[in-house]
C-alpha cells in the first residue's frame, strides 16, 4: 500500500462514524446518503427491502429508529453478509432478514414489499443495462403504489468526475469495479419506462448549492 492509498483510507476513516471505521461501506458521502434516506423513512411502515445492503449499516440504523418497518436486505457479497449476520446477532437485530442474491435477480414474489431502497449501490454498477434490470426487478417486487428510493452520483458534477478519474491512484477497490455516475434525466426515463413515477427529488450538494453530487429519487409504482 503506497502513501496515497494510506492517506485516502485515513481520510475515509476520520470522516466516518467511529463504529463504521474500517468497513467497506463507510465514508462521508455514503453516510450522507444513509442519513437522508433514514429521514425520508422516519414514519415508514410495512415491508422494506434494501438492494446491495453490504455490511448492513443502513438496515441496522433503520432498525433502531423505526420499529414499524420489517426489514430485508440482499447482497451478492456473501462474506459481507456473514459478518453482518454475526453483528446483527450481537446487536439483537435478529428480525432483519438477509439474503445472498443479485439485485437484478431477486428471489422474492411479485409485490412483496412496500418500500424498496437502492442506495450506495449504483456507484458500483457500470452498465446501464444492468441498472435498468435492477430497477425492473425493484418494480416487480414492489407493491402497487409502493415506494422505490434510488440514489446515484451525478454525472454532471465535475469535481466528482475528477475525483473518480483519479480514484485508481488511491482506492484499490476500483480495480475490481469502476466508480459510476449517471445522468439525472436518463435515470428518470428508466424509472418511467419501468413503471415508476418520480414524486420527489432530494439532492446532496457540493461544493455549492445547485451543484448536486448526489440525487436521491423517491418514486411510486404506478402499475
Secondary structure by P-SEA (a helix, b strand, c coil): ccaaaaaaaaaaaaaccccccccccccaaaaaaaaaaaaaacccccbbbbcccccaaaaaaaaaccccbbbbbbbcaaaaaaaaaaaaaaaccccbbbbbccccccccccccccbbbbcccccccccaaaaaaaaaaaaaaccccbbbbbbbcccccaaaaaaaaaccccccccccccbbbbbaaaaaaaaaaacccccbbbbbbccccccccbbbbbbbbcc
